[in-house]
Amino acid sequence: MTKDEIVKLGNLARIKISDAEADSLKGDITAVLEYVSVVHDIAAASDLTKKTGPVYNVFREDVITTPANTHTEDLLAEAPETKGRFVAVKKILNTD
């Protein structure tokens, strides 16, 4: 990879990369790409086939296993702020 390509990748990732950092990363990125190439070659050379068993959906009836409000007080005690029996959170939606 060239230094310009590294700077361009940094810009795409919104990371400011100085010239010194680009020079330093040039060797690191080249080493990583060479390693990935070796792994790819090994995988391509071997006869790897995926073996899967039968695929099917498992359906079950919805069953209530815990009575309502069993853990409500414990959960509310851990919340930083509550309003009645609800957890209070910061408003994130604009309703205008």
Biopython code that builds the backbone (N, CA, C, O; Angstrom):
import numpy as np
from Bio.PDB.StructureBuilder import StructureBuilder

atoms = [
    (1, "MET", "N", (0.841, -1.185, 0.000)),
    (1, "MET", "CA", (0.000, 0.000, 0.000)),
    (1, "MET", "C", (0.879, 1.239, 0.000)),
    (1, "MET", "O", (1.954, 1.272, 0.600)),
    (2, "THR", "N", (0.404, 2.218, -0.667)),
    (2, "THR", "CA", (1.136, 3.478, -0.685)),
    (2, "THR", "C", (0.706, 4.359, 0.481)),
    (2, "THR", "O", (-0.327, 4.136, 1.112)),
    (3, "LYS", "N", (1.518, 5.349, 0.740)),
    (3, "LYS", "CA", (1.221, 6.286, 1.822)),
    (3, "LYS", "C", (-0.090, 7.027, 1.543)),
    (3, "LYS", "O", (-0.879, 7.267, 2.458)),
    (4, "ASP", "N", (-0.315, 7.385, 0.288)),
    (4, "ASP", "CA", (-1.556, 8.085, -0.071)),
    (4, "ASP", "C", (-2.779, 7.207, 0.168)),
    (4, "ASP", "O", (-3.817, 7.700, 0.610)),
    (5, "GLU", "N", (-2.667, 5.909, -0.121)),
    (5, "GLU", "CA", (-3.787, 4.992, 0.105)),
    (5, "GLU", "C", (-4.088, 4.863, 1.591)),
    (5, "GLU", "O", (-5.250, 4.772, 1.987)),
    (6, "ILE", "N", (-3.048, 4.854, 2.413)),
    (6, "ILE", "CA", (-3.242, 4.769, 3.868)),
    (6, "ILE", "C", (-3.930, 6.023, 4.382)),
    (6, "ILE", "O", (-4.834, 5.936, 5.212)),
    (7, "VAL", "N", (-3.512, 7.190, 3.900)),
    (7, "VAL", "CA", (-4.149, 8.442, 4.311)),
    (7, "VAL", "C", (-5.599, 8.468, 3.844)),
    (7, "VAL", "O", (-6.479, 8.919, 4.577)),
    (8, "LYS", "N", (-5.852, 7.985, 2.621)),
    (8, "LYS", "CA", (-7.228, 7.946, 2.103)),
    (8, "LYS", "C", (-8.096, 7.022, 2.949)),
    (8, "LYS", "O", (-9.238, 7.362, 3.255)),
    (9, "LEU", "N", (-7.568, 5.850, 3.335)),
    (9, "LEU", "CA", (-8.323, 4.948, 4.216)),
    (9, "LEU", "C", (-8.602, 5.612, 5.560)),
    (9, "LEU", "O", (-9.691, 5.460, 6.114)),
    (10, "GLY", "N", (-7.630, 6.341, 6.081)),
    (10, "GLY", "CA", (-7.832, 7.070, 7.321)),
    (10, "GLY", "C", (-8.940, 8.092, 7.191)),
    (10, "GLY", "O", (-9.767, 8.237, 8.091)),
    (11, "ASN", "N", (-8.962, 8.806, 6.069)),
    (11, "ASN", "CA", (-10.024, 9.801, 5.836)),
    (11, "ASN", "C", (-11.384, 9.123, 5.744)),
    (11, "ASN", "O", (-12.367, 9.628, 6.288)),
    (12, "LEU", "N", (-11.449, 7.980, 5.057)),
    (12, "LEU", "CA", (-12.723, 7.262, 4.954)),
    (12, "LEU", "C", (-13.215, 6.799, 6.324)),
    (12, "LEU", "O", (-14.417, 6.770, 6.589)),
    (13, "ALA", "N", (-12.264, 6.439, 7.190)),
    (13, "ALA", "CA", (-12.613, 5.995, 8.543)),
    (13, "ALA", "C", (-12.725, 7.164, 9.513)),
    (13, "ALA", "O", (-12.958, 6.979, 10.707)),
    (14, "ARG", "N", (-12.552, 8.376, 8.976)),
    (14, "ARG", "CA", (-12.598, 9.602, 9.789)),
    (14, "ARG", "C", (-11.536, 9.583, 10.895)),
    (14, "ARG", "O", (-11.786, 9.966, 12.038)),
    (15, "ILE", "N", (-10.335, 9.120, 10.503)),
    (15, "ILE", "CA", (-9.193, 9.089, 11.411)),
    (15, "ILE", "C", (-8.107, 9.956, 10.792)),
    (15, "ILE", "O", (-7.704, 9.725, 9.652)),
    (16, "LYS", "N", (-7.637, 10.939, 11.522)),
    (16, "LYS", "CA", (-6.580, 11.798, 11.005)),
    (16, "LYS", "C", (-5.245, 11.077, 11.179)),
    (16, "LYS", "O", (-4.858, 10.717, 12.291)),
    (17, "ILE", "N", (-4.551, 10.875, 10.062)),
    (17, "ILE", "CA", (-3.277, 10.158, 10.083)),
    (17, "ILE", "C", (-2.191, 11.110, 9.582)),
    (17, "ILE", "O", (-2.284, 11.653, 8.481)),
    (18, "SER", "N", (-1.168, 11.299, 10.403)),
    (18, "SER", "CA", (-0.060, 12.163, 9.996)),
    (18, "SER", "C", (0.848, 11.406, 9.032)),
    (18, "SER", "O", (0.715, 10.194, 8.864)),
    (19, "ASP", "N", (1.770, 12.130, 8.402)),
    (19, "ASP", "CA", (2.701, 11.497, 7.465)),
    (19, "ASP", "C", (3.575, 10.465, 8.173)),
    (19, "ASP", "O", (3.850, 9.396, 7.628)),
    (20, "ALA", "N", (4.005, 10.789, 9.380)),
    (20, "ALA", "CA", (4.838, 9.847, 10.137)),
    (20, "ALA", "C", (4.053, 8.579, 10.469)),
    (20, "ALA", "O", (4.579, 7.471, 10.361)),
    (21, "GLU", "N", (2.792, 8.748, 10.873)),
    (21, "GLU", "CA", (1.956, 7.583, 11.175)),
    (21, "GLU", "C", (1.692, 6.757, 9.922)),
    (21, "GLU", "O", (1.665, 5.528, 9.983)),
    (22, "ALA", "N", (1.500, 7.415, 8.801)),
    (22, "ALA", "CA", (1.267, 6.698, 7.540)),
    (22, "ALA", "C", (2.492, 5.874, 7.170)),
    (22, "ALA", "O", (2.361, 4.734, 6.723)),
    (23, "ASP", "N", (3.683, 6.441, 7.354)),
    (23, "ASP", "CA", (4.902, 5.685, 7.074)),
    (23, "ASP", "C", (5.023, 4.479, 7.992)),
    (23, "ASP", "O", (5.421, 3.397, 7.558)),
    (24, "SER", "N", (4.679, 4.666, 9.264)),
    (24, "SER", "CA", (4.747, 3.576, 10.238)),
    (24, "SER", "C", (3.721, 2.485, 9.928)),
    (24, "SER", "O", (4.015, 1.294, 10.029)),
    (25, "LEU", "N", (2.520, 2.909, 9.553)),
    (25, "LEU", "CA", (1.453, 1.946, 9.267)),
    (25, "LEU", "C", (1.689, 1.191, 7.967)),
    (25, "LEU", "O", (1.164, 0.092, 7.785)),
    (26, "LYS", "N", (2.464, 1.763, 7.069)),
    (26, "LYS", "CA", (2.717, 1.133, 5.774)),
    (26, "LYS", "C", (3.287, -0.273, 5.947)),
    (26, "LYS", "O", (2.824, -1.214, 5.303)),
    (27, "GLY", "N", (4.274, -0.415, 6.800)),
    (27, "GLY", "CA", (4.877, -1.727, 7.050)),
    (27, "GLY", "C", (3.911, -2.661, 7.761)),
    (27, "GLY", "O", (3.839, -3.844, 7.429)),
    (28, "ASP", "N", (3.167, -2.145, 8.738)),
    (28, "ASP", "CA", (2.220, -2.971, 9.491)),
    (28, "ASP", "C", (1.111, -3.498, 8.597)),
    (28, "ASP", "O", (0.764, -4.677, 8.658)),
    (29, "ILE", "N", (0.556, -2.627, 7.769)),
    (29, "ILE", "CA", (-0.547, -3.032, 6.895)),
    (29, "ILE", "C", (-0.062, -4.055, 5.872)),
    (29, "ILE", "O", (-0.769, -5.015, 5.565)),
    (30, "THR", "N", (1.137, -3.848, 5.351)),
    (30, "THR", "CA", (1.701, -4.803, 4.399)),
    (30, "THR", "C", (1.859, -6.173, 5.049)),
    (30, "THR", "O", (1.547, -7.189, 4.428)),
    (31, "ALA", "N", (2.340, -6.216, 6.289)),
    (31, "ALA", "CA", (2.510, -7.493, 6.998)),
    (31, "ALA", "C", (1.167, -8.174, 7.225)),
    (31, "ALA", "O", (1.058, -9.390, 7.069)),
    (32, "VAL", "N", (0.150, -7.413, 7.590)),
    (32, "VAL", "CA", (-1.179, -7.985, 7.826)),
    (32, "VAL", "C", (-1.749, -8.543, 6.529)),
    (32, "VAL", "O", (-2.302, -9.643, 6.512)),
    (33, "LEU", "N", (-1.615, -7.785, 5.442)),
    (33, "LEU", "CA", (-2.132, -8.243, 4.156)),
    (33, "LEU", "C", (-1.407, -9.503, 3.674)),
    (33, "LEU", "O", (-2.033, -10.389, 3.092)),
    (34, "GLU", "N", (-0.099, -9.589, 3.910)),
    (34, "GLU", "CA", (0.646, -10.794, 3.548)),
    (34, "GLU", "C", (0.157, -11.990, 4.357)),
    (34, "GLU", "O", (0.005, -13.084, 3.813)),
    (35, "TYR", "N", (-0.090, -11.793, 5.650)),
    (35, "TYR", "CA", (-0.583, -12.871, 6.498)),
    (35, "TYR", "C", (-1.954, -13.345, 6.031)),
    (35, "TYR", "O", (-2.198, -14.549, 5.942)),
    (36, "VAL", "N", (-2.835, -12.420, 5.736)),
    (36, "VAL", "CA", (-4.171, -12.777, 5.256)),
    (36, "VAL", "C", (-4.067, -13.534, 3.939)),
    (36, "VAL", "O", (-4.827, -14.472, 3.697)),
    (37, "SER", "N", (-3.131, -13.132, 3.089)),
    (37, "SER", "CA", (-2.922, -13.818, 1.816)),
    (37, "SER", "C", (-2.487, -15.257, 2.044)),
    (37, "SER", "O", (-2.946, -16.157, 1.342)),
    (38, "VAL", "N", (-1.607, -15.489, 3.014)),
    (38, "VAL", "CA", (-1.150, -16.850, 3.329)),
    (38, "VAL", "C", (-2.317, -17.681, 3.840)),
    (38, "VAL", "O", (-2.490, -18.823, 3.414)),
    (39, "VAL", "N", (-3.110, -17.139, 4.731)),
    (39, "VAL", "CA", (-4.274, -17.862, 5.256)),
    (39, "VAL", "C", (-5.247, -18.181, 4.135)),
    (39, "VAL", "O", (-5.805, -19.277, 4.091)),
    (40, "HIS", "N", (-5.455, -17.240, 3.234)),
    (40, "HIS", "CA", (-6.358, -17.460, 2.102)),
    (40, "HIS", "C", (-5.825, -18.583, 1.213)),
    (40, "HIS", "O", (-6.589, -19.440, 0.769)),
    (41, "ASP", "N", (-4.520, -18.580, 0.955)),
    (41, "ASP", "CA", (-3.923, -19.625, 0.117)),
    (41, "ASP", "C", (-4.073, -21.009, 0.746)),
    (41, "ASP", "O", (-4.351, -21.983, 0.047)),
    (42, "ILE", "N", (-3.891, -21.097, 2.053)),
    (42, "ILE", "CA", (-4.043, -22.378, 2.752)),
    (42, "ILE", "C", (-5.486, -22.851, 2.659)),
    (42, "ILE", "O", (-5.745, -24.024, 2.389)),
    (43, "ALA", "N", (-6.414, -21.949, 2.879)),
    (43, "ALA", "CA", (-7.831, -22.313, 2.816)),
    (43, "ALA", "C", (-8.223, -22.722, 1.402)),
    (43, "ALA", "O", (-9.016, -23.646, 1.226)),
    (44, "ALA", "N", (-7.676, -22.045, 0.391)),
    (44, "ALA", "CA", (-8.014, -22.354, -0.992)),
    (44, "ALA", "C", (-7.401, -23.683, -1.424)),
    (44, "ALA", "O", (-7.980, -24.395, -2.245)),
    (45, "ALA", "N", (-6.225, -24.023, -0.873)),
    (45, "ALA", "CA", (-5.544, -25.250, -1.260)),
    (45, "ALA", "C", (-6.198, -26.493, -0.654)),
    (45, "ALA", "O", (-6.158, -27.568, -1.253)),
    (46, "SER", "N", (-6.789, -26.354, 0.506)),
    (46, "SER", "CA", (-7.404, -27.514, 1.149)),
    (46, "SER", "C", (-8.816, -27.711, 0.627)),
    (46, "SER", "O", (-9.457, -26.776, 0.149)),
    (47, "ASP", "N", (-9.278, -28.923, 0.727)),
    (47, "ASP", "CA", (-10.619, -29.248, 0.246)),
    (47, "ASP", "C", (-11.589, -29.150, 1.419)),
    (47, "ASP", "O", (-11.993, -30.155, 2.005)),
    (48, "LEU", "N", (-11.946, -27.922, 1.740)),
    (48, "LEU", "CA", (-12.851, -27.700, 2.859)),
    (48, "LEU", "C", (-14.276, -27.604, 2.347)),
    (48, "LEU", "O", (-14.596, -26.756, 1.515)),
    (49, "THR", "N", (-15.107, -28.463, 2.842)),
    (49, "THR", "CA", (-16.523, -28.379, 2.518)),
    (49, "THR", "C", (-17.287, -28.267, 3.816)),
    (49, "THR", "O", (-16.966, -28.924, 4.806)),
    (50, "LYS", "N", (-18.272, -27.449, 3.797)),
    (50, "LYS", "CA", (-19.082, -27.280, 4.996)),
    (50, "LYS", "C", (-20.034, -28.451, 5.116)),
    (50, "LYS", "O", (-20.683, -28.852, 4.150)),
    (51, "LYS", "N", (-20.103, -28.980, 6.302)),
    (51, "LYS", "CA", (-21.020, -30.079, 6.553)),
    (51, "LYS", "C", (-22.024, -29.611, 7.597)),
    (51, "LYS", "O", (-21.661, -29.249, 8.716)),
    (52, "THR", "N", (-23.253, -29.626, 7.219)),
    (52, "THR", "CA", (-24.296, -29.206, 8.141)),
    (52, "THR", "C", (-25.322, -30.318, 8.270)),
    (52, "THR", "O", (-25.501, -31.136, 7.369)),
    (53, "GLY", "N", (-25.971, -30.324, 9.380)),
    (53, "GLY", "CA", (-27.043, -31.289, 9.593)),
    (53, "GLY", "C", (-28.349, -30.736, 9.067)),
    (53, "GLY", "O", (-28.378, -29.687, 8.423)),
    (54, "PRO", "N", (-29.408, -31.430, 9.339)),
    (54, "PRO", "CA", (-30.709, -30.945, 8.869)),
    (54, "PRO", "C", (-31.058, -29.608, 9.529)),
    (54, "PRO", "O", (-30.757, -29.381, 10.701)),
    (55, "VAL", "N", (-31.684, -28.748, 8.768)),
    (55, "VAL", "CA", (-32.065, -27.431, 9.258)),
    (55, "VAL", "C", (-33.582, -27.391, 9.374)),
    (55, "VAL", "O", (-34.299, -27.669, 8.412)),
    (56, "TYR", "N", (-34.054, -27.049, 10.546)),
    (56, "TYR", "CA", (-35.493, -26.977, 10.755)),
    (56, "TYR", "C", (-35.776, -26.005, 11.899)),
    (56, "TYR", "O", (-34.912, -25.743, 12.735)),
    (57, "ASN", "N", (-36.971, -25.489, 11.920)),
    (57, "ASN", "CA", (-37.386, -24.584, 12.984)),
    (57, "ASN", "C", (-37.921, -25.385, 14.164)),
    (57, "ASN", "O", (-38.580, -26.413, 14.003)),
    (58, "VAL", "N", (-37.620, -24.891, 15.326)),
    (58, "VAL", "CA", (-38.125, -25.529, 16.535)),
    (58, "VAL", "C", (-39.223, -24.631, 17.091)),
    (58, "VAL", "O", (-38.968, -23.486, 17.462)),
    (59, "PHE", "N", (-40.420, -25.143, 17.146)),
    (59, "PHE", "CA", (-41.538, -24.384, 17.669)),
    (59, "PHE", "C", (-41.898, -24.902, 19.053)),
    (59, "PHE", "O", (-41.826, -26.101, 19.323)),
    (60, "ARG", "N", (-42.277, -23.997, 19.905)),
    (60, "ARG", "CA", (-42.749, -24.382, 21.230)),
    (60, "ARG", "C", (-43.857, -23.427, 21.633)),
    (60, "ARG", "O", (-43.958, -22.313, 21.119)),
    (61, "GLU", "N", (-44.647, -23.862, 22.520)),
    (61, "GLU", "CA", (-45.712, -23.013, 23.048)),
    (61, "GLU", "C", (-45.111, -21.966, 23.973)),
    (61, "GLU", "O", (-44.179, -22.261, 24.722)),
    (62, "ASP", "N", (-45.636, -20.748, 23.927)),
    (62, "ASP", "CA", (-45.222, -19.722, 24.863)),
    (62, "ASP", "C", (-45.859, -20.018, 26.214)),
    (62, "ASP", "O", (-47.081, -20.089, 26.350)),
    (63, "VAL", "N", (-44.996, -20.187, 27.205)),
    (63, "VAL", "CA", (-45.470, -20.520, 28.538)),
    (63, "VAL", "C", (-44.864, -19.522, 29.517)),
    (63, "VAL", "O", (-43.662, -19.260, 29.472)),
    (64, "ILE", "N", (-45.678, -18.973, 30.389)),
    (64, "ILE", "CA", (-45.187, -18.063, 31.419)),
    (64, "ILE", "C", (-44.523, -18.908, 32.495)),
    (64, "ILE", "O", (-45.165, -19.747, 33.127)),
    (65, "THR", "N", (-43.220, -18.675, 32.698)),
    (65, "THR", "CA", (-42.487, -19.468, 33.685)),
    (65, "THR", "C", (-42.297, -18.736, 35.001)),
    (65, "THR", "O", (-42.047, -19.361, 36.032)),
    (66, "THR", "N", (-42.414, -17.401, 34.973)),
    (66, "THR", "CA", (-42.252, -16.610, 36.186)),
    (66, "THR", "C", (-43.455, -15.705, 36.331)),
    (66, "THR", "O", (-43.821, -15.016, 35.379)),
    (67, "PRO", "N", (-44.074, -15.689, 37.486)),
    (67, "PRO", "CA", (-45.231, -14.807, 37.682)),
    (67, "PRO", "C", (-44.854, -13.336, 37.475)),
    (67, "PRO", "O", (-43.715, -12.940, 37.724)),
    (68, "ALA", "N", (-45.797, -12.549, 37.027)),
    (68, "ALA", "CA", (-45.569, -11.120, 36.781)),
    (68, "ALA", "C", (-45.103, -10.422, 38.047)),
    (68, "ALA", "O", (-45.511, -10.784, 39.150)),
    (69, "ASN", "N", (-44.250, -9.424, 37.885)),
    (69, "ASN", "CA", (-43.725, -8.572, 38.969)),
    (69, "ASN", "C", (-42.832, -9.309, 39.958)),
    (69, "ASN", "O", (-42.585, -8.799, 41.051)),
    (70, "THR", "N", (-42.347, -10.480, 39.608)),
    (70, "THR", "CA", (-41.478, -11.228, 40.516)),
    (70, "THR", "C", (-40.152, -10.502, 40.725)),
    (70, "THR", "O", (-39.641, -10.454, 41.844)),
    (71, "HIS", "N", (-39.597, -9.942, 39.666)),
    (71, "HIS", "CA", (-38.280, -9.303, 39.752)),
    (71, "HIS", "C", (-38.340, -7.789, 39.597)),
    (71, "HIS", "O", (-37.292, -7.150, 39.505)),
    (72, "THR", "N", (-39.510, -7.203, 39.565)),
    (72, "THR", "CA", (-39.652, -5.775, 39.308)),
    (72, "THR", "C", (-38.915, -4.932, 40.330)),
    (72, "THR", "O", (-38.178, -4.023, 39.948)),
    (73, "GLU", "N", (-39.086, -5.197, 41.598)),
    (73, "GLU", "CA", (-38.451, -4.390, 42.646)),
    (73, "GLU", "C", (-36.930, -4.503, 42.583)),
    (73, "GLU", "O", (-36.225, -3.512, 42.775)),
    (74, "ASP", "N", (-36.421, -5.710, 42.314)),
    (74, "ASP", "CA", (-34.970, -5.896, 42.215)),
    (74, "ASP", "C", (-34.396, -5.108, 41.037)),
    (74, "ASP", "O", (-33.341, -4.485, 41.158)),
    (75, "LEU", "N", (-35.089, -5.135, 39.903)),
    (75, "LEU", "CA", (-34.624, -4.408, 38.728)),
    (75, "LEU", "C", (-34.681, -2.903, 38.951)),
    (75, "LEU", "O", (-33.742, -2.190, 38.598)),
    (76, "LEU", "N", (-35.759, -2.417, 39.527)),
    (76, "LEU", "CA", (-35.891, -0.983, 39.784)),
    (76, "LEU", "C", (-34.852, -0.502, 40.789)),
    (76, "LEU", "O", (-34.397, 0.640, 40.711)),
    (77, "ALA", "N", (-34.476, -1.349, 41.720)),
    (77, "ALA", "CA", (-33.468, -0.970, 42.716)),
    (77, "ALA", "C", (-32.107, -0.756, 42.045)),
    (77, "ALA", "O", (-31.297, 0.023, 42.547)),
    (78, "GLU", "N", (-31.844, -1.423, 40.935)),
    (78, "GLU", "CA", (-30.568, -1.289, 40.222)),
    (78, "GLU", "C", (-30.556, -0.126, 39.230)),
    (78, "GLU", "O", (-29.486, 0.282, 38.778)),
    (79, "ALA", "N", (-31.720, 0.412, 38.887)),
    (79, "ALA", "CA", (-31.807, 1.494, 37.907)),
    (79, "ALA", "C", (-31.322, 2.797, 38.526)),
    (79, "ALA", "O", (-31.571, 3.050, 39.705)),
    (80, "PRO", "N", (-30.623, 3.639, 37.740)),
    (80, "PRO", "CA", (-30.150, 4.910, 38.285)),
    (80, "PRO", "C", (-31.274, 5.882, 38.609)),
    (80, "PRO", "O", (-31.145, 6.693, 39.527)),
    (81, "GLU", "N", (-32.383, 5.809, 37.863)),
    (81, "GLU", "CA", (-33.504, 6.714, 38.111)),
    (81, "GLU", "C", (-34.802, 6.000, 37.747)),
    (81, "GLU", "O", (-34.877, 5.313, 36.729)),
    (82, "THR", "N", (-35.812, 6.166, 38.576)),
    (82, "THR", "CA", (-37.096, 5.513, 38.317)),
    (82, "THR", "C", (-38.211, 6.545, 38.389)),
    (82, "THR", "O", (-38.060, 7.621, 38.967)),
    (83, "LYS", "N", (-39.330, 6.181, 37.783)),
    (83, "LYS", "CA", (-40.525, 7.008, 37.852)),
    (83, "LYS", "C", (-41.675, 6.047, 38.105)),
    (83, "LYS", "O", (-42.148, 5.374, 37.189)),
    (84, "GLY", "N", (-42.121, 5.989, 39.358)),
    (84, "GLY", "CA", (-43.140, 5.005, 39.715)),
    (84, "GLY", "C", (-42.531, 3.608, 39.625)),
    (84, "GLY", "O", (-41.488, 3.339, 40.220)),
    (85, "ARG", "N", (-43.186, 2.727, 38.880)),
    (85, "ARG", "CA", (-42.632, 1.383, 38.718)),
    (85, "ARG", "C", (-41.970, 1.192, 37.359)),
    (85, "ARG", "O", (-41.921, 0.085, 36.824)),
    (86, "PHE", "N", (-41.450, 2.323, 36.800)),
    (86, "PHE", "CA", (-40.774, 2.301, 35.511)),
    (86, "PHE", "C", (-39.374, 2.873, 35.642)),
    (86, "PHE", "O", (-39.101, 3.657, 36.551)),
    (87, "VAL", "N", (-38.483, 2.484, 34.735)),
    (87, "VAL", "CA", (-37.142, 3.048, 34.682)),
    (87, "VAL", "C", (-37.217, 4.339, 33.887)),
    (87, "VAL", "O", (-37.734, 4.351, 32.769)),
    (88, "ALA", "N", (-36.705, 5.430, 34.454)),
    (88, "ALA", "CA", (-36.708, 6.726, 33.774)),
    (88, "ALA", "C", (-35.473, 6.798, 32.876)),
    (88, "ALA", "O", (-34.359, 6.504, 33.307)),
    (89, "VAL", "N", (-35.692, 7.195, 31.621)),
    (89, "VAL", "CA", (-34.592, 7.327, 30.664)),
    (89, "VAL", "C", (-34.645, 8.693, 30.014)),
    (89, "VAL", "O", (-35.670, 9.374, 30.052)),
    (90, "LYS", "N", (-33.520, 9.092, 29.411)),
    (90, "LYS", "CA", (-33.427, 10.381, 28.747)),
    (90, "LYS", "C", (-34.236, 10.353, 27.454)),
    (90, "LYS", "O", (-34.220, 9.360, 26.727)),
    (91, "LYS", "N", (-34.936, 11.436, 27.173)),
    (91, "LYS", "CA", (-35.722, 11.538, 25.956)),
    (91, "LYS", "C", (-34.777, 11.606, 24.757)),
    (91, "LYS", "O", (-33.859, 12.426, 24.733)),
    (92, "ILE", "N", (-35.005, 10.732, 23.751)),
    (92, "ILE", "CA", (-34.121, 10.715, 22.593)),
    (92, "ILE", "C", (-34.870, 11.019, 21.297)),
    (92, "ILE", "O", (-34.237, 11.253, 20.267)),
    (93, "LEU", "N", (-36.169, 11.020, 21.325)),
    (93, "LEU", "CA", (-36.953, 11.281, 20.126)),
    (93, "LEU", "C", (-37.530, 12.674, 20.162)),
    (93, "LEU", "O", (-38.005, 13.125, 21.205)),
    (94, "ASN", "N", (-37.497, 13.358, 19.046)),
    (94, "ASN", "CA", (-38.063, 14.684, 18.926)),
    (94, "ASN", "C", (-39.482, 14.529, 18.408)),
    (94, "ASN", "O", (-39.685, 13.958, 17.336)),
    (95, "THR", "N", (-40.456, 15.019, 19.134)),
    (95, "THR", "CA", (-41.859, 14.844, 18.743)),
    (95, "THR", "C", (-42.400, 16.043, 17.971)),
    (95, "THR", "O", (-43.593, 16.094, 17.672)),
    (96, "ASP", "N", (-41.538, 17.010, 17.643)),
    (96, "ASP", "CA", (-41.987, 18.192, 16.891)),
    (96, "ASP", "C", (-42.267, 17.833, 15.466)),
    (96, "ASP", "O", (-42.654, 18.695, 14.677)),
]
sb = StructureBuilder()
sb.init_structure("model")
sb.init_model(0)
sb.init_chain("A")
sb.init_seg("    ")
for serial, (resi, resn, name, xyz) in enumerate(atoms, 1):
    if name == "N":
        sb.init_residue(resn, " ", resi, " ")
    sb.init_atom(name, np.array(xyz, "f"), 0.0, 1.0, " ", f" {name:<3s}", serial, name[0])
structure = sb.get_structure()
